[in-house]
Amino acid sequence: HGSVELDYGGLDTKRIAKGISSQAGDTGLSLTASYLDSGGYNMWRADTSATQIPVSQRAATGTEKTNFAGKFLKEINAANLVDLGISYLHDITTGLYNIPGYIAQDREQYLGSVRYRHYGEQSDTTVVLYGRYGLMVADSANALNATSPDVAAAGVPAASRIAYRGDFFDRSVGFNVQNTRDLGERQKLTIGGEYLDGFRI
């Protein structure tokens, strides 16, 4: 099966999405991809920005998002199921200043998960292992360094200049376990726990 979505909305927002899925017996596969581009809105207020950012240096704050995802599913038998999921997201914040080469934020994320599910006669148990890796570049333009002559030439006052903040990355891995048991008519008890280990530098 396949599907295509085309959307257009306010703020010059455009989105296209494509998805396909297939099922063959006890095995399933699905893939999706999407792209969104929005011109955004002008965040500069005359009462707060007039003395800080010249009109020529104000721009709408928009975004671009690209996403790919996939899932593979395998039914081991009637009581046990395993699936593997992966996804990638690229998110860029555009605009903000009319300075060539300036990107307020450029972020990438990679995610993966493995899920095992067991269907019992009176209980349902799920175990999920997952991981995430992210990379972000913030204020990536040397032109915004407070000592750069390019900024002065562009007319941005020194007090309003943004220094290059550098690259950041983060990683997290974890798992969660959940068990749901039938206690009787219209009664269920769910018990679960989760562990997460992550850091950002």
LINFEN-V439491 format. One record per backbone hydrogen bond with DSSP energy under -0.5 kcal/mol. NH is the residue of the N-H (numbers start at 1). CO is the residue of the C=O. Records with the same first field share a line. If there is no record, write none. Layout:
# LINFEN-V439491
NH = CO + CO
This chain:
# LINFEN-V439491
3 = 19
5 = 17
7 = 15
9 = 13
13 = 9 + 10
14 = 37
15 = 7
16 = 35
17 = 5
18 = 33
19 = 3
20 = 31
21 = 1
22 = 29
24 = 27
27 = 24
28 = 73
29 = 22
30 = 71
31 = 20
32 = 69
33 = 18
34 = 67
35 = 16
36 = 65
37 = 14
38 = 63
39 = 11
40 = 11
41 = 61
43 = 41
45 = 43
48 = 45
49 = 45
50 = 46
52 = 49
53 = 49
54 = 52
57 = 54
58 = 55
59 = 96
61 = 41
62 = 60 + 94
63 = 38
64 = 92
65 = 36
66 = 90
67 = 34
68 = 88
69 = 32
70 = 86
71 = 30
72 = 84
73 = 28
74 = 82
75 = 26
76 = 74 + 80
77 = 80
80 = 77
81 = 117
82 = 74
83 = 115
84 = 72
85 = 113
86 = 70
87 = 111
88 = 68
89 = 109
90 = 66
91 = 107
92 = 64
93 = 105
94 = 62 + 92
96 = 60
97 = 95
98 = 57
99 = 97
102 = 99
104 = 93
105 = 93
106 = 137
107 = 91
108 = 135
109 = 89
110 = 133
111 = 87
112 = 131
113 = 85
114 = 129
115 = 83
116 = 127
117 = 81
118 = 125
119 = 79
120 = 118 + 123
124 = 180
125 = 118
126 = 178
127 = 116
128 = 176
129 = 114
130 = 174
131 = 112
132 = 172
133 = 110
134 = 170
135 = 108
136 = 168
137 = 106
138 = 136 + 166
139 = 104
140 = 103
141 = 139
144 = 141
145 = 142
148 = 145
151 = 148
152 = 148
153 = 149
154 = 150
155 = 151 + 152
156 = 151
157 = 52 + 155
160 = 157
161 = 158
163 = 161
165 = 138
166 = 138
168 = 136
170 = 134
171 = 199
172 = 132
173 = 197
174 = 130
175 = 195
176 = 128
177 = 193
178 = 126
179 = 191
180 = 124
181 = 189
182 = 122
183 = 187
184 = 187
187 = 184
189 = 181
191 = 179
193 = 177
195 = 175
197 = 173
199 = 171
201 = 169
